Amino acid sequence: MQANGWLYRRIRAPRSGIVRVQLGPGQEHYLPGWINVDANMFTAKCDLWFDLRASLPFIDGTVDAFYSHHVIEHLPDLESHFRHVHRCLKPGGVYRVGGPNIDSAIQKFAAGDAAWFSDFPDRRGSIGGRLDNFVMCRGEHTHLLTISFLTELLTNAGFDTVVKCLPGRETRYSKWFSDCLVREDESDWDFPHTLMVEASKSCSPGLA
């Protein structure tokens, strides 16, 4: 995958024009008109086979928009990931990113609302077991995503503005993300299961 990323950056990576990149589409969420990047070339549908834990193979300042939905909670180094996304974005570019909403989960656990949690990946009778499903997902999740934590990491990576959005319903950048909203399923609009934010890069490169 590293060799494939190196070749892509050298030969195929866009150097101009409108560039939108989706990270981790899996099999079902391929977005036409986007560059879809995934680490599994057999079970996912993608345009670029690449390990998202590594430095993204796009030229600095060439991407208009990045999008990822329930991907970053699996990455071991979010600080590095956000820095690479910021590096690749054009001034004024934006990253729409979402994952398990731990703010909502904490409130629902404290309220004793076991029905808010699902039986995925394991059937659990207790609310504690259901919380473990949501937070840890059999050990596949590496981070607890809260709005304060994401804001801290994205700001430290150089992003100018970080705004929370209601998944499936809200975006400040409909030009880029209107076709993404339909894949953001949600069953509780008051306590969303997905924490979704849009982080923008300063239009002034010297301030980024």
Stockholm file with secondary structure:
# STOCKHOLM 1.0

chainA/1-208         MQANGWLYRRIRAPRSGIVRVQLGPGQEHYLPGWINVDANMFTAKCDLWFDLRASLPFIDGTVDAFYSHHVIEHLPDLESHFRHVHRCLKPGGVYRVGGPNIDSAIQKFAAGDAAWFSDFPDRRGSIGGRLDNFVMCRGEHTHLLTISFLTELLTNAGFDTVVKCLPGRETRYSKWFSDCLVREDESDWDFPHTLMVEASKSCSPGLA
#=GR chainA/1-208 SS CHHHHHHIIIIISCCSSCCEEEECCTTTCCCTTSEEEESCTTTSCCSEECCTTSCCCSCTTCEEEEEEESCGGGCSCHHHHHHHHHHHEEEEEEEEEEEECHHHHHHHHHTTCGGGSCCCSSCCSSHHHHHHHHHHTTTTCCCCCCHHHHHHHHHHTTCSEEEEECTTTCCSCHHHHTTTGGGCCCSCSSSCSEEEEEEECCSSGGGC
#=GC SS_cons         CHHHHHHIIIIISCCSSCCEEEECCTTTCCCTTSEEEESCTTTSCCSEECCTTSCCCSCTTCEEEEEEESCGGGCSCHHHHHHHHHHHEEEEEEEEEEEECHHHHHHHHHTTCGGGSCCCSSCCSSHHHHHHHHHHTTTTCCCCCCHHHHHHHHHHTTCSEEEEECTTTCCSCHHHHTTTGGGCCCSCSSSCSEEEEEEECCSSGGGC
//
